[in-house]
């Protein structure tokens, strides 16, 4: 089993994480350090007692969607694959195969219960997820490391998962586009994540649309040509999708 354990800033620096009590945050770090190479922890309650955390701290992590609990008592770090990049030659598959078969890996790299995402094979929408897009490769020092190849539990259907504010912020920072993530999130949250009359299919494409519109709006307009536009034309141009 790999000895290194990492924590992504997009997770531990998010408002959802920092709003939790310090004891709950410490418990999250402890669970992350003791988890196996796929993020499973076999005795989370004992570990909580060991570091002085309470049952409330465990429940907070569960309610805030930072861990996934199973009836067996085993828990799973939801954003394990976002936090950690493990060398394939050091990776050891989890021994908790029964619990492993109950989860899927989402597009952003986070774990989710199959039962929460699908009902009779039909995807459920609107369940929040925290994190950002996983990166296929990265490096630590001079060592080249790769993420663990996803082991598909159930072939997921194509579906839209609404992004979190942290995901939007990370994408905007990646593109350096000066889009206000909070404005983007609030706008589409108020519209039920719809583009016109249709459900949104790709929020990143919408970010790029905003980005292009900002670029277009910042282009200088010749005075002679600007006079050709009526107020109705300008309002139509400024109107959102």
C-alpha positions, 0 to 999 in steps of 0.5 A: 500500500502506498504511504503517501496521502494528499489533500486537494486544495479545492476540497480542503479550502472550500467553504463547505469544508472550512464551515465545519468544526475544527474537530470534524476537519481533523477527523477528515484528515485522519480518515484520509491518512488511514484509508486504503489505496481506494479511500476505504476506512475499515474502522472509522468510529475507532479512529474517531475515538482515537483522535478525540472526535465525536459521533457528531463530527462523523455525522457532519462529514456524512451530511456534508458529503465528504464521506460515504458510509456503509452498513458494514461500518466501513466508510469511503472518502468521497473525493479520494481520487481528487485528493490522491494520485497513486503510482500503479506499481504501488497501488493495492486494490481494496479488500472491501469489494462488496462496498466497492461494488456499490459505488461509481466514479463520477466525471469529476473523479468523486465517488458516489453510491449507485443507489443515489445516482440511479433508480432502476437504471435511470439516473437521478439529477440534482445531487450535489458533488464537491470537487473539480475535474480530476487530472490524469497525470501529475508529478511529485518531485521527480517521480512520475505518478498516474491516477488509478485507472477507473474500474467501472462498476456500472456503465453510467448513462450520459447525464448532467451533474450540476457543478459546485461553486468550487468546480466553477471557480477552478475551471475559470481559474484554469482558463483565466477568463475573468468570469465571476464564478459566483455570478455564473453559479447564481444565474444558472441556479436561479434558472434550474440549470437550464439553457433557454427551455432546455436542460443544460448539458455541459456547464463548461461549454456555458462558461466558455460562452460567457467567456466569449461574450465578455471578449466580444463586449470588450471589443471597441465599436465604431461610433458610426456603426454603433448608431445603427443599433436600436435599443432592442438590438442591444437588449437582445445582444445582452440577453442571456442564452 
